Amino acid sequence: MSQVGEIYRVAGPVVTAIGLNARMYDVVKVGKEGLMGEVIEIDNEKAIIQVYENTSGIRPGEPVENTGLPLSVELGPGLLTSIYDGIQRPLPVLTEKMGNFITRGVSAPGLSRTAKWKFVPTVKAGDKVKGGSIIGTVQETKTILHKVMVPPNVPETSIKDIKEGEYTVEDVIGHLENGTELKLMHKWPVRSPRPYNEKLRPDIPLITGQRILDGLFPIAKGGTAAIPGPFGSGKTVTQQQLAKWSDAEIVVYIGCGERGNEMTEVLAEFPHLTDPKTGNPLMHRTVLIANTSNMPVAAREASVYTGITIAEYYRDMGYGVSLMADSTSRWAEAMREISSRLEEMPGEEGYPAYLAARLSEFYERAGRVITPMGQEGSVTVIGAVSPPGGDFSEPVTQNTLRIVKVFWALDAKLAQRRHFPAINWLNSYSLYQDSLKDWYDKNISPKWNTLKAQSMELLQRESELQEIVQLVGSDALPEDQQLTLEIARMIREYFLQQNAYHDVDTFCSLQKQFMMLDSIMTFGAYAKAALGAGVPMQKILALKSKTDLAKVKFEPDFEKYLKDIDAQMKAEFKSLEAA
């Protein structure tokens, strides 16, 4: 039952009200315009509210109505292809109502109330069901079959009646014996993780098609990763590549506090991208949440919870979901601003003392799980971090590092050299290497992990030798060390560099990655043997097979091309040693 109080004090996006009889996280309507807000602190009879819209002009004495419900999202068919703001207001619907500038106090339901969906039940009267049980399907898009579920908090009971037909999300499609009405949609509070039966070990990789990620720093399905980097180093492009090419079935992309022009680019490009797996638009399996830096900070703080709840919903259907948060630094800045308005004791650099706890709450909702119905689903969370000036020692980056298992460190110097993806192979790491080792051995090659270790060793050795080269030049090094530098350069330029805008090179299968790396390391082994047999370094560097290896990444028929190169390489080195 709703309660009505009045505003006592206003401090930017934070409002203090009295007489509300509120609970933590209740949603309230603030002022005469009914601005949406959420109770974030209670002090005796006073309730502190964060408002999701601009509070200019709101004055003490105006009414505040408590809805008695927590901030929740609507979950049902129609989520895919949608573009929302941080509190699940559909932006295209609001644009039709009022143009490009959203008026304060305006709202719209997250799911269309007029769209009809063809519902096909998979259960019948008398069947036992419980929270999370799948009771039917709706073909949401050409790509995704939406599985309609009993809300998670419903105890076990039986189906009383259920019928096939075309329904809106508010129509009753059946009843349970305990009196619960079944609809195509249900609501779920965003700050509460959805239940599951069991969390599984992260031993299956999320295949991204990006060589430096799959090859050197893999992420597991249901894993967590951070992409920190300064402005212009490629965070957004990397996340868009992951959204387009990773083998997740559903993508949730949260533009959390990004600059307006960057979010505009995402909103303009995504609807026109083609899903390479199906040929249908990528939006058919994507949900976009747009919350730019000029939108209210409170809505920005809520946007990541909205996104992760939608991701968990599709996970419960048995899908693999990939969630991109761009960027968690802006989210943390929103928390910092709200915390300062609340006059809380600040932590490091002004961030709230509970920053690490909030980051943990978010990332811990990732995982590959067994759903209540025994299906396997996953949510993989990849968060971009935007440290000021690229300083990884700042609090958001450091607290994120303590939580996530994969660290893809973007480097401004690599970006300036036009080496993309600009992920620094010396600073990055993956803690999933050991748990994924068996999968790569079984599904790709027993040589995979050995090749990866040899590559990293060469790159590390190159870094050490570069210090000497800067002092005396590479010509002063012994020939075996010059060869080490050359093979490391081949790994960097032939394998790690990848062109996101090239039709072939934008995606690289694991088999192609293995064959490319194997060929480079084979060339290195032949070259080392030839050098030991007295062949001059210059003759080795002039071989045609070495030049041809650089072109493999752009070849669609890579298997035949690499086999020809391997044969050519063998013949060339045999000829060199004979001479």
VOGU-3710 file (C-alpha; in Angstrom, 3 decimals, decimal comma):
1> msqvgeiyrv> 0,000/0,000/0,000  1,453/3,353/-1,064  2,293/6,023/1,503  2,535/9,764/0,905  5,055/12,043/2,614  6,656/15,343/1,772  10,090/16,574/0,696  12,218/17,839/3,556  15,474/18,672/1,777  16,888/18,636/-1,786
11> agpvvtaigl> 20,592/18,125/-2,637  20,946/17,540/-6,376  19,865/13,990/-7,272  19,387/13,149/-3,556  16,140/14,092/-1,795  15,228/13,707/1,888  11,553/13,016/2,622  9,544/12,456/5,825  6,374/10,516/6,607  6,897/7,817/3,972
21> narmydvvkv> 6,985/4,673/6,127  9,509/3,395/3,574  11,746/0,359/3,291  15,207/0,222/1,718  15,150/0,288/-2,105  11,436/1,151/-2,344  10,610/3,034/-5,540  9,006/6,426/-4,930  7,482/9,208/-7,035  8,974/12,564/-6,126
31> gkeglmgevi> 7,313/15,968/-6,426  4,333/17,127/-8,430  5,843/15,728/-11,635  6,191/12,247/-10,118  9,905/11,852/-10,761  11,044/8,279/-10,219  13,416/7,636/-7,306  14,646/4,937/-4,945  15,104/4,873/-1,154  18,808/4,366/-0,435
41> eidnekaiiq> 19,000/5,272/3,272  16,608/5,510/6,222  17,245/7,736/9,247  14,418/7,398/11,800  11,402/8,944/10,068  13,438/10,418/7,230  14,009/8,553/3,951  16,931/9,464/1,671  15,964/9,068/-1,988  18,125/8,994/-5,114
51> vyentsgirp> 16,122/10,433/-8,000  16,660/9,091/-11,534  15,953/12,423/-13,193  16,992/16,058/-12,936  15,638/17,521/-9,683  15,882/21,203/-10,664  12,896/23,148/-9,339  11,875/20,529/-6,774  11,188/22,281/-3,447  10,611/21,272/0,188
61> gepventglp> 6,951/20,606/0,911  6,155/18,855/-2,380  4,527/15,405/-2,062  6,422/12,107/-2,286  4,529/8,875/-2,930  5,958/5,479/-1,957  4,955/2,647/-4,311  6,020/0,044/-1,734  7,929/-1,937/-4,417  11,673/-2,172/-5,139
71> lsvelgpgll> 13,202/-1,051/-8,442  12,247/-3,875/-10,812  12,442/-4,664/-14,516  9,817/-6,234/-16,725  11,004/-9,574/-18,113  9,267/-11,146/-21,083  9,196/-11,264/-24,893  10,127/-7,950/-26,499  13,373/-7,342/-24,608  15,513/-8,275/-27,594
81> tsiydgiqrp> 15,938/-5,517/-30,220  15,028/-2,963/-27,502  17,001/0,140/-26,530  16,453/1,239/-22,919  17,763/3,855/-20,560  19,158/2,873/-17,146  15,738/2,247/-15,568  14,249/0,314/-18,515  12,357/3,115/-20,188  12,273/2,298/-23,950
91> lpvltekmgn> 14,059/5,194/-25,653  12,455/4,767/-29,128  8,982/4,947/-27,502  9,922/8,103/-25,582  11,382/9,623/-28,769  8,060/9,100/-30,557  6,232/10,766/-27,657  8,373/13,864/-27,192  11,259/13,978/-29,680  14,957/13,781/-28,909
101> fitrgvsapg> 14,767/15,470/-25,487  13,080/13,477/-22,734  10,705/15,488/-20,550  10,967/15,011/-16,785  8,481/12,700/-15,118  7,631/10,863/-18,330  7,604/7,089/-18,215  6,732/4,146/-20,426  6,523/0,403/-19,713  9,620/-1,615/-20,549
111> lsrtakwkfv> 7,624/-4,082/-22,664  5,024/-3,151/-25,276  1,435/-3,560/-24,085  0,026/-3,830/-27,620  2,402/-6,315/-29,324  0,930/-9,825/-29,547  3,037/-12,969/-29,261  2,219/-16,505/-30,398  2,455/-18,624/-27,232  2,916/-22,407/-27,487
121> ptvkagdkvk> 2,612/-24,223/-24,129  5,040/-27,035/-23,283  3,096/-28,160/-20,192  -0,516/-29,220/-19,639  -3,060/-29,118/-16,838  -1,948/-31,240/-13,879  1,794/-30,970/-14,566  3,973/-30,087/-11,573  5,846/-26,771/-11,867  7,850/-24,475/-9,611
131> ggsiigtvqe> 9,720/-21,176/-9,796  11,873/-21,187/-12,941  9,913/-23,951/-14,726  9,490/-23,428/-18,468  5,795/-23,524/-19,362  5,921/-22,556/-23,032  7,718/-20,749/-25,836  7,394/-17,605/-27,933  9,404/-16,981/-31,116  10,755/-13,620/-29,964
141> tktilhkvmv> 12,987/-12,998/-33,006  14,083/-15,119/-35,975  17,181/-15,990/-33,980  15,947/-16,551/-30,407  13,180/-18,775/-29,041  11,915/-17,119/-25,857  11,101/-19,575/-23,062  8,260/-18,414/-20,825  8,937/-19,287/-17,181  7,093/-19,425/-13,884
151> ppnvpetsik> 8,387/-16,494/-11,741  11,309/-17,696/-9,562  9,624/-17,017/-6,197  6,607/-19,317/-6,847  6,533/-22,524/-4,692  5,998/-25,954/-6,297  2,424/-26,595/-7,398  0,445/-27,864/-10,405  -0,872/-26,270/-13,586  -4,615/-25,634/-13,301
161> dikegeytve> -5,147/-24,483/-16,886  -3,043/-23,125/-19,762  -3,897/-22,414/-23,379  -2,175/-21,714/-26,665  -2,856/-18,472/-28,514  -1,750/-14,940/-29,305  -1,324/-12,756/-26,234  0,044/-9,442/-25,076  2,447/-9,547/-22,132  -0,393/-8,569/-19,749
171> dvighlengt> -2,883/-11,220/-20,873  -3,468/-14,213/-18,585  -2,328/-17,394/-20,334  -3,150/-19,803/-17,511  -3,417/-20,417/-13,788  -1,654/-22,458/-11,123  -3,482/-24,498/-8,478  -2,375/-22,018/-5,798  -4,208/-19,231/-7,640  -1,176/-17,617/-9,316
181> elklmhkwpv> -1,991/-16,070/-12,699  0,465/-16,906/-15,476  1,447/-14,212/-17,971  4,116/-13,897/-20,650  6,011/-11,443/-18,419  6,926/-11,060/-14,790  8,861/-8,466/-12,772  12,061/-8,974/-10,812  13,917/-6,581/-8,438  17,206/-5,569/-10,073
191> rsprpynekl> 19,338/-5,647/-6,920  18,436/-9,273/-6,111  20,313/-12,033/-8,001  17,987/-14,576/-9,619  18,248/-18,045/-8,014  19,979/-21,073/-9,547  20,741/-24,619/-8,427  24,500/-24,888/-8,851  27,436/-22,835/-10,119  29,729/-24,810/-12,424
201> rpdiplitgq> 33,511/-24,770/-12,765  34,692/-22,327/-15,486  36,196/-24,945/-17,828  34,685/-23,980/-21,212  36,129/-20,947/-23,020  34,084/-18,084/-24,428  35,409/-18,073/-27,995  35,805/-14,477/-29,161  37,582/-14,828/-32,515  40,199/-12,323/-31,329
211> rildglfpia> 43,648/-13,942/-31,438  45,255/-12,139/-28,493  42,256/-13,004/-26,302  41,641/-16,620/-27,329  45,308/-17,352/-27,895  47,009/-15,780/-24,880  44,413/-14,532/-22,370  41,206/-16,586/-22,680  38,020/-16,007/-20,718  35,724/-18,830/-19,598
221> kggtaaipgp> 31,969/-18,889/-20,168  30,469/-17,428/-17,020  33,754/-15,655/-16,291  34,615/-12,045/-15,549  37,031/-9,752/-17,382  38,107/-6,118/-17,236  39,367/-3,998/-20,139  41,067/-0,937/-18,635  42,677/1,653/-20,838  43,000/5,370/-21,528
231> fgsgktvtqq> 40,834/7,316/-23,955  41,309/6,239/-27,587  43,002/2,919/-26,847  40,166/0,781/-28,203  37,882/-0,240/-25,305  34,642/0,341/-27,200  35,824/-1,330/-30,437  37,047/-4,361/-28,460  33,709/-4,680/-26,682  31,814/-4,317/-29,962
241> qlakwsdaei> 33,975/-7,076/-31,459  33,162/-9,291/-28,491  29,458/-8,508/-28,823  29,507/-9,372/-32,522  31,779/-12,405/-32,620  31,815/-14,170/-29,222  29,918/-17,459/-29,148  27,359/-16,147/-26,644  23,754/-16,482/-27,826  22,488/-13,253/-26,198
251> vvyigcgerg> 24,294/-9,910/-25,857  23,425/-7,249/-23,261  25,357/-4,029/-23,935  25,298/-1,370/-21,201  26,550/2,074/-22,209  27,081/3,217/-18,637  27,990/6,903/-18,539  29,903/6,937/-21,831  30,211/10,164/-23,797  27,211/10,981/-25,930
261> nemtevlaef> 29,052/10,673/-29,251  30,408/7,202/-28,368  26,974/5,942/-27,313  25,442/7,497/-30,426  27,892/5,491/-32,522  26,795/2,289/-30,773  23,086/3,126/-31,178  23,591/4,018/-34,830  25,772/1,006/-35,722  24,234/-1,909/-33,808
271> phltdpktgn> 20,827/-1,875/-35,568  22,653/-2,185/-38,915  25,140/-4,904/-37,935  24,581/-8,384/-39,349  24,911/-11,399/-37,096  27,686/-13,434/-38,779  26,234/-16,699/-37,425  22,690/-16,360/-38,777  22,752/-13,549/-41,333  19,961/-11,794/-39,400
281> plmhrtvlia> 20,413/-8,381/-37,757  22,623/-8,565/-34,654  19,899/-6,712/-32,707  17,753/-9,861/-32,932  19,831/-11,234/-30,043  20,861/-7,950/-28,396  19,523/-5,658/-25,673  21,013/-2,146/-25,517  20,960/-0,025/-22,385  22,023/3,551/-23,129
291> ntsnmpvaar> 22,949/5,851/-20,280  25,235/8,653/-21,408  27,330/10,907/-19,182  24,850/13,806/-19,417  21,976/11,686/-18,087  21,203/11,743/-14,333  23,847/9,951/-12,275  21,319/7,955/-10,248  19,954/6,265/-13,378  23,539/5,505/-14,382
301> easvytgiti> 24,103/3,784/-11,036  21,000/1,642/-11,622  21,788/0,771/-15,250  24,281/-2,027/-14,505  21,758/-3,757/-12,238  19,090/-3,464/-14,925  21,467/-5,039/-17,447  22,650/-7,917/-15,262  19,042/-8,807/-14,318  18,053/-9,047/-17,995
311> aeyyrdmgyg> 21,175/-11,167/-18,602  20,238/-13,531/-15,732  16,723/-13,866/-17,160  18,028/-15,231/-20,470  20,576/-17,353/-18,577  17,641/-19,020/-16,799  16,271/-20,048/-20,211  19,503/-21,989/-20,803  21,249/-19,427/-23,024  24,838/-18,219/-22,872
321> vslmadstsr> 24,766/-14,462/-22,292  27,596/-11,979/-22,755  27,229/-8,699/-20,852  29,341/-5,650/-21,784  29,508/-2,749/-19,314  31,112/0,366/-20,816  32,323/1,683/-18,495  32,327/0,753/-14,811  34,461/3,827/-14,042  31,521/6,104/-14,891
331> waeamreiss> 29,305/3,889/-12,748  31,728/4,312/-9,839  31,743/8,089/-10,436  27,957/8,090/-10,112  28,282/6,272/-6,775  30,895/8,818/-5,698  28,594/11,746/-6,465  25,632/10,186/-4,666  27,853/9,328/-1,689  29,081/12,916/-1,430
341> rleempgeeg> 25,480/14,212/-1,487  24,740/11,848/1,384  27,708/13,339/3,261  29,236/9,891/3,768  32,842/9,479/4,845  34,819/9,213/1,573  37,374/6,532/0,811  40,353/6,752/-1,534  40,126/9,607/-4,110  36,633/10,477/-2,864
351> ypaylaarls> 35,036/7,179/-3,865  32,701/5,652/-1,261  34,238/3,196/1,210  31,899/0,480/-0,133  33,180/0,755/-3,739  34,837/-2,694/-3,666  31,696/-4,284/-2,185  29,459/-2,832/-4,930  31,861/-3,953/-7,673  31,928/-7,440/-6,126
361> efyeragrvi> 28,128/-7,612/-5,977  27,980/-6,830/-9,690  30,731/-9,162/-10,964  29,697/-12,036/-8,677  26,404/-12,316/-10,546  28,380/-13,756/-13,471  28,731/-17,531/-13,742  27,923/-20,717/-15,629  25,102/-22,322/-13,682  22,556/-25,101/-13,572
371> tpmgqegsvt> 19,125/-23,434/-13,649  16,210/-24,550/-11,432  15,044/-26,743/-14,350  18,420/-28,449/-14,718  19,528/-26,564/-17,829  22,934/-25,006/-18,266  23,170/-21,250/-18,815  25,849/-18,623/-18,347  26,422/-14,902/-17,878  29,889/-13,675/-18,852
381> vigavsppgg> 30,606/-10,133/-17,625  33,155/-7,957/-19,440  33,586/-4,501/-17,933  35,519/-1,642/-19,475  37,381/0,611/-17,057  38,400/4,179/-17,958  41,154/5,192/-15,516  41,968/8,919/-15,731  45,116/9,345/-17,811  45,455/5,570/-18,124
391> dfsepvtqnt> 46,626/5,319/-14,504  45,938/1,699/-13,460  46,771/2,486/-9,821  43,523/4,401/-9,296  40,831/2,832/-7,025  38,301/1,556/-9,605  40,943/-0,338/-11,616  42,620/-1,754/-8,523  39,358/-2,890/-6,900  38,209/-4,418/-10,200
401> lrivkvfwal> 41,490/-6,323/-10,496  40,904/-7,937/-7,125  37,580/-9,339/-8,354  37,877/-10,280/-12,046  39,861/-13,251/-13,323  40,924/-11,790/-16,688  42,783/-8,529/-17,205  43,080/-7,197/-20,763  45,295/-4,121/-20,315  44,982/-1,623/-23,155
411> daklaqrrhf> 48,108/0,393/-23,892  48,091/3,931/-25,328  51,587/3,450/-26,793  50,447/0,399/-28,775  47,433/2,371/-30,017  49,727/5,227/-31,123  51,792/2,683/-33,082  48,529/1,496/-34,708  48,877/-1,948/-33,129  45,275/-3,105/-32,593
421> painwlnsys> 43,866/-4,606/-30,468  46,143/-2,462/-28,276  46,240/-5,071/-25,484  49,608/-5,168/-23,750  50,709/-8,826/-23,660  53,166/-8,179/-20,800  50,650/-6,552/-18,427  47,610/-8,709/-19,226  46,744/-12,060/-17,689  44,058/-14,736/-17,426
431> lyqdslkdwy> 43,478/-16,830/-14,306  41,405/-19,318/-16,342  44,459/-20,779/-18,111  44,682/-23,901/-15,934  40,946/-24,651/-15,880  40,725/-24,306/-19,699  43,879/-26,293/-20,471  42,095/-29,641/-20,834  39,442/-28,165/-23,147  42,073/-26,789/-25,538
441> dknispkwnt> 44,030/-30,065/-25,456  40,906/-32,060/-26,287  39,175/-29,760/-28,797  42,034/-27,961/-30,596  45,412/-29,690/-30,177  47,628/-31,132/-27,430  50,256/-28,688/-28,704  48,102/-25,590/-28,027  49,226/-24,875/-24,472  52,889/-25,553/-25,305
451> lkaqsmellq> 52,772/-23,130/-28,248  51,123/-20,478/-26,079  53,795/-20,851/-23,366  56,609/-20,660/-25,951  55,062/-17,530/-27,503  54,786/-15,748/-24,160  58,359/-16,726/-23,323  59,590/-15,229/-26,617  57,632/-11,997/-26,057  59,040/-11,713/-22,539
461> reselqeivq> 62,562/-12,338/-23,845  62,051/-9,683/-26,520  61,088/-7,148/-23,849  64,312/-7,851/-21,968  66,432/-7,594/-25,123  64,798/-4,295/-26,136  66,539/-2,572/-23,223  69,915/-3,597/-24,692  68,832/-2,706/-28,233  67,979/0,837/-27,152
471> lvgsdalped> 71,536/1,229/-25,865  73,665/-0,477/-28,547  71,302/-1,253/-31,467  70,098/-4,653/-32,690  73,118/-5,188/-34,998  75,395/-5,430/-31,950  73,480/-8,449/-30,624  74,574/-12,037/-31,344  72,677/-13,605/-34,260  70,695/-15,991/-32,033
481> qqltleiarm> 69,333/-13,005/-30,072  68,582/-11,176/-33,320  66,589/-14,254/-34,362  64,671/-14,155/-31,050  63,721/-10,529/-31,747  62,606/-11,419/-35,284  60,396/-14,373/-34,259  58,863/-12,242/-31,454  58,149/-9,519/-34,033  56,416/-12,118/-36,250
491> ireyflqqna> 54,238/-13,178/-33,306  53,319/-9,549/-32,612  52,637/-8,454/-36,181  51,438/-11,651/-37,851  49,460/-13,134/-34,965  48,559/-10,565/-32,281  47,660/-7,680/-34,609  44,129/-8,004/-35,966  42,042/-5,721/-38,168  38,498/-5,364/-36,819
501> yhdvdtfcsl> 37,353/-3,757/-40,089  38,718/-6,410/-42,491  36,129/-8,895/-43,774  38,354/-11,948/-43,127  40,652/-10,815/-40,308  37,864/-9,478/-38,082  37,212/-13,038/-36,845  39,762/-15,840/-36,471  38,648/-19,378/-35,595  40,566/-21,349/-32,988
511> qkqfmmldsi> 41,763/-23,799/-35,635  43,183/-20,946/-37,730  44,801/-19,416/-34,636  46,489/-22,709/-33,807  47,751/-23,262/-37,367  49,063/-19,688/-37,636  50,960/-19,872/-34,347  52,239/-23,363/-35,158  53,613/-22,169/-38,525  55,366/-19,169/-36,936
521> mtfgayakaa> 56,963/-21,359/-34,264  57,924/-23,957/-36,908  59,656/-21,211/-38,891  61,488/-20,234/-35,698  62,625/-23,830/-35,099  63,864/-24,182/-38,705  65,613/-20,804/-38,501  67,369/-21,723/-35,253  68,611/-25,005/-36,760  69,795/-23,233/-39,919
531> lgagvpmqki> 71,593/-20,582/-37,852  73,336/-23,348/-35,905  74,414/-24,916/-39,225  76,151/-21,671/-40,233  73,485/-20,105/-42,489  73,762/-16,276/-42,374  70,930/-14,411/-40,656  70,244/-12,216/-43,682  69,485/-15,253/-45,890  66,985/-16,553/-43,349
541> lalksktdla> 65,193/-13,195/-43,160  64,978/-13,003/-46,966  63,001/-16,249/-47,371  59,716/-15,961/-49,263  57,872/-18,222/-46,800  58,525/-15,691/-44,028  56,897/-12,911/-46,068  53,980/-15,163/-47,042  53,254/-15,955/-43,378  52,247/-12,304/-42,879
551> kvkfepdfek> 49,374/-12,748/-45,360  47,738/-15,779/-43,703  45,431/-13,664/-41,529  43,739/-12,239/-44,640  43,261/-15,616/-46,400  39,768/-17,167/-46,211  41,091/-20,602/-47,330  43,789/-20,614/-44,667  44,263/-24,388/-44,363  45,425/-24,866/-47,961
561> ylkdidaqmk> 47,458/-21,647/-47,808  49,279/-22,698/-44,616  49,943/-26,214/-45,890  51,551/-24,707/-49,016  53,658/-22,356/-46,844  54,784/-25,190/-44,574  55,904/-27,221/-47,599  57,627/-24,161/-49,094  59,298/-23,384/-45,740  60,678/-26,926/-45,460
571> aefksleaa> 62,052/-26,842/-49,008  63,636/-23,377/-48,566  65,453/-24,298/-45,348  66,613/-27,602/-46,829  68,016/-25,698/-49,799  69,743/-23,158/-47,495  71,445/-25,840/-45,417  72,532/-27,748/-48,526  74,121/-24,590/-49,943
//
